[in-house]
Structure formats: C-alpha cells, structure tokens
Amino acid sequence: MKKTLLALTLTLFTAAAAQAHSLWINAFESHAHTPPHVMVSLGWGHALPMDDILNSPNGRVELDRFELIDPAQGKTVLLLPTAQEAKPSGTARDFDVFPGDLAAQKVAFKADSAPGVYQFSATTKPTFYTQYVDTKGKERMQLKPRDEVKDLDKTLMSVKFQAFAKSYTTVGKWTRPEPLGHGLEIIPRTDLSDLRAGDLVEVDVLFYGKPLTATAKSIEYITAHSAGFGQSDGFALFSYIMDGKAQFRVQNAGQWMISVNHKDDVTPDGPLKDLMGKADQVYHAASLTFTVK
C-alpha cells in the first residue's frame, strides 16, 4: 500500500509533464447570428476537445475559479462544475454510465459590447502532497501542507500542485491581453483571432510574473498540438523558452493547445517564499487554447 501511494503520487507529476490529465478551456465562437456568442466549457484529460469529466473516478480536479475577464479587466464569475466524485447513473454488463459536468455555458455578446479581447480563465485549487515517516516509523501520505501534518517525524516528499488554463475571444479588433497573475501563465504576442495554417505563433511565458527561461538547471519548453496534428499519434511541437519567449508555426486549421509545466524549489528569498514550511517544491501546469481558421 505504501509503495502504491508513492507510485501514484510520482505518476501524477510525471504525467503532468507528458500532458496527461491536462486542464484546458474550450471556447468556440458562433457567428451564425449577430451579435455572436461563445460556447465555453472545460476540458480535462488527454485529448481535445473533450476527453473526460472533471470529477472522474479515474482522476479528478477541483476548480478554485472560472472567470471571464473583459477588456477593462472586469471579472465575471462563470459556473463551476461539481467537484464531488462522479457515481454511475447506470450500469450494464459491459459499461457504466457517468453523468458529466464540463461547465458548459453560453456567453452571448450584445450589439454594444465593448470591443477588445475577452479572457476565459480557470484555476484549480492548490493541492498539497506530503509523503513522510510518522512518529511510529510508518510511511504515510496526506493531502496537506507539511506544517499541518501532526505526526510527522521525517519528510520524504512535500509538494504543491496547481494548474491554470486560458482561452480568448475577440469582439472587434484584437488587442494584446494583459497578464492575469497566474502562477504560471502563457500570454500570446500574436493576434489569435485570425490565424491561418502556417502562421507563426509567439508567446510569453511567466512564472509568478517573471519571464521563465531555459537554464542548465532546468530545460524549460512549451508543447503545442491539435486534434488534427500530433494528438492522435502522441506527439507535439516543441519550443524552448528563452528569456520568457517561445514560438512555433501552426500546422492545420482547428483547435490548438499550448502547454507548459514547471517545477521549482521553495526558498526563503524566492517567489515561493510564502510556502516555506508548507512544501519543498511546487509543480505548476498552464495551458492556452485557440482556434486556427
């Protein structure tokens, strides 16, 4: 049992780096009628645009916030999916049926809606994992910060995990979106509202507001894929992050996702100093989705 708990914990972080059980936002514009509207929902799992329910027994995630940020940085709270683990609503010899809640909702714009870029933002609740030896010599794991574990004698692993996701829709002319202050954040420097296959997409990647960059200590990079390029074959485009910047060329029309994962140590004088005593390392994941015409 102890080995199983440790294996499951390590698998979580290894999987995150391989884009397993990623979190993303689906934002599909409809211009069939004027003014247009956007159908927005959350994605969770392995494959765009829909792979699993967020409260799946195979691996679930609980959201802290799901918001729509207007061009003036005003925030509107969007409906959150249930966090309670899904139970089958029907069973048969060959399968179970689970009710799904992907936070699907419609954002309907108005004739006088403010022009500019509207940002969809999702943030998971921080999750702490503390692997330790207790005062009786037994190896245990708790989903708590280290300073909340009462019977800790020796720490084996102490980490925090959090994921962030963004997508955009544009009313009128594209303007460069402002950072939202996510712990790990992908910000486009390219107009995402009118992309075609073959276009270059450039992004900034920030870790707590500072440019992330590849170093000898940590090779930082983004990956990018779509349902029509890479996903079905299990590969993605790759670009190093240098001085907070990365780029790639989209290969086909359809929905694309950029992902980045970053691990950092908690130090007394670093950006994670508020976590001293709670965790030794932080794992962050971020995604950005957009549509190529």
Helices and strands as residue ranges (DSSP letters): H 2-17, E 22-30, E 37-45, E 55-56, E 59-60, E 63-69, E 75-77, E 90-91, E 96-97, E 105-108, E 116-124, E 127-134, E 139-142, G 146-148, E 152-171, E 184-188, G 192-194, E 200-207, E 210-211, E 221-226, G 231-233, E 237-240, E 245-249, E 254-265, G 273-275, E 281-292
